[in-house]
Amino acid sequence: MQLKNSIEIEKDTVKKMIHLYCKSKHGFKKQLCQDCQALLEYATERLEACKFGNAKPTCEKCTIHCYRPDMRDKVKKVMRFSGLRMIFVHPLKAARHMLKNIRS
């Protein structure tokens, strides 16, 4: 079994958080609404372009704010909503993200 790198893990975590948000707030169950899909694509693009690579801190602790202000606000809204709920839906991902945030 091959381990995923840090960026891939973070992309998967963000994807799950956005899906959880969209399902609860917009009623989309299997696929994302247009706005949430655009947010996911933007977040994925930003993660892939991260200059820190696999050594990147969580975005909250990052010294470089690479998100546009409007997208940063949207991601914060998603994170606030989905963060606690992730503990119940994806407990290992939530724990890994919290530990990484503490270590950063």
Legacy VTK file of the C-alpha trace (Angstrom):
# vtk DataFile Version 3.0
C-alpha trace
ASCII
DATASET POLYDATA
POINTS 104 float
0.000 0.000 0.000
1.412 3.373 -1.008
0.994 6.308 1.360
-0.482 9.502 -0.043
1.558 12.649 0.190
0.506 15.549 2.389
-1.013 17.579 -0.457
-3.143 14.639 -1.652
-4.394 14.019 1.890
-5.275 17.689 2.306
-7.071 17.780 -1.069
-9.134 14.758 -0.039
-9.959 16.335 3.340
-11.071 19.612 1.726
-13.155 17.658 -0.793
-14.939 15.775 1.990
-15.538 18.995 3.938
-17.016 20.756 0.903
-19.228 17.735 0.130
-20.480 17.693 3.712
-21.233 21.416 3.547
-22.968 21.234 0.158
-25.078 18.251 1.176
-26.273 19.975 4.355
-26.609 23.555 3.100
-27.564 23.122 -0.555
-29.214 19.696 -0.568
-26.883 18.158 -3.153
-26.207 14.561 -2.175
-24.067 12.883 -4.857
-22.475 15.791 -6.657
-21.694 19.359 -5.711
-23.693 22.422 -6.674
-22.007 24.808 -9.100
-20.662 27.144 -6.376
-19.248 24.333 -4.251
-17.706 22.666 -7.316
-15.992 25.948 -8.208
-14.717 26.251 -4.625
-13.367 22.682 -4.696
-11.598 23.282 -8.008
-10.095 26.517 -6.685
-8.939 24.903 -3.418
-7.423 21.978 -5.337
-5.613 24.369 -7.665
-4.212 26.333 -4.705
-3.056 23.170 -2.932
-1.329 21.893 -6.070
0.469 25.237 -6.430
1.557 25.403 -2.777
5.207 26.407 -2.628
5.734 24.433 0.601
4.828 21.125 -1.050
4.543 18.205 1.367
6.029 20.332 4.164
3.091 22.737 4.050
1.379 23.750 7.268
-2.396 23.835 7.468
-3.774 26.842 5.594
-4.850 28.409 8.893
-1.224 28.506 10.089
0.331 29.403 6.740
2.323 32.635 6.444
1.381 33.037 2.776
-2.276 33.682 2.066
-2.655 32.451 -1.498
-6.473 32.433 -1.621
-8.353 35.363 -3.105
-10.274 37.157 -0.316
-13.694 36.026 -1.600
-12.605 32.387 -1.820
-10.887 32.573 1.568
-14.207 33.690 3.083
-16.040 30.803 1.405
-13.492 28.230 2.575
-13.629 29.591 6.127
-17.412 29.250 6.075
-17.148 25.638 4.885
-14.451 24.823 7.458
-16.447 26.346 10.318
-19.498 24.314 9.361
-17.798 21.047 8.459
-14.930 20.986 10.947
-16.781 19.618 13.951
-19.050 17.419 11.837
-16.001 15.746 10.284
-15.291 14.157 13.673
-18.475 12.109 13.289
-18.377 11.486 9.539
-14.626 11.067 8.899
-13.010 10.795 12.358
-9.524 9.771 11.175
-9.294 12.605 8.661
-10.518 15.076 11.285
-7.995 13.840 13.847
-5.136 13.951 11.327
-6.044 17.520 10.341
-6.294 18.680 13.976
-2.922 17.108 14.817
-1.293 18.726 11.808
-2.770 22.080 12.833
-1.400 21.713 16.366
2.064 20.712 15.076
2.255 23.601 12.575
LINES 1 105
104 0 1 2 3 4 5 6 7 8 9 10 11 12 13 14 15 16 17 18 19 20 21 22 23 24 25 26 27 28 29 30 31 32 33 34 35 36 37 38 39 40 41 42 43 44 45 46 47 48 49 50 51 52 53 54 55 56 57 58 59 60 61 62 63 64 65 66 67 68 69 70 71 72 73 74 75 76 77 78 79 80 81 82 83 84 85 86 87 88 89 90 91 92 93 94 95 96 97 98 99 100 101 102 103
